[in-house]
Amino acid sequence: MLMPGFFAEISKSHPIKAASPDEELFALFHQLILSLHMAVGGEAFEDWVLDEHNKAYAYTYLKLFIQMLDSGYGPEKHWTLKSPFHALYPQALMDVFPDARVVVTHRFVLFYLFIFF
C-alpha cells in the first residue's frame, strides 16, 4: 500500500461515504489528473498533469459522469464542482461547461496549508 492509513486519516476531517455526496475528485481520479498520481508517476507525469493543454477529455468524462448521476440521483437545485484542480484547467472547464458560473474564494493560505501535509 502506497500510503497506509491515508483514508482513515482524511476521513476524520472529510467523511467519505458510499451513498453520500462528495467532490467530483473521484470522477476526475479516473482521468489521472490528481496529485495522488503525481507521487508515483515521476517528473514527466507531474509536468503532464500541470500542463493545462489537452485536458478537455477529463471534463468530457466528468460531464458524462454527472449526467449519469443526474439521471437517478440529481441534486435538488444544481451541481457544484468545488475541486481546487479546476484552477489548473480553466479553459478546458469552460469549454465543456460553457454555462458554468465560477466563484473564486480566498482563504488565508498559511491557516489552511496544513491540510495538504
Steps between C-alpha positions, in 0.01 A plus 500: 500500500644834394358714782393283794233662714430779247123449477462447872674830569330705228156374602544669838462842333322395181258208545477277192188284474387281211148644479561866581600800289866578465736694281543425134861407569409134494372530143810696399714241674409261218664741255838510680507874565526494877800567718481153655622360169792744490655330801566187295503631144835674493606841373375454142155403626495797738586733210215348297252543787595865550486578127158650433488382138311190388287464813159530329469119504485509880217753502314315226518190721394704806200639312391151398554379857281782635232433238488136609468600865240760412280241331427334833663694781486865396527783750199707602639818341827470311835327489792664678850420383741607770831334429803728522636317195266699275731796551762312298274454198255793477478498121422129481238541774327785318521328161307199630276691745441832316206599723694447822519775758842528656531614860848568628550488874805606694641342811793611708758259359708448814193403702395229253841382389503216753214329311738396224774365727 
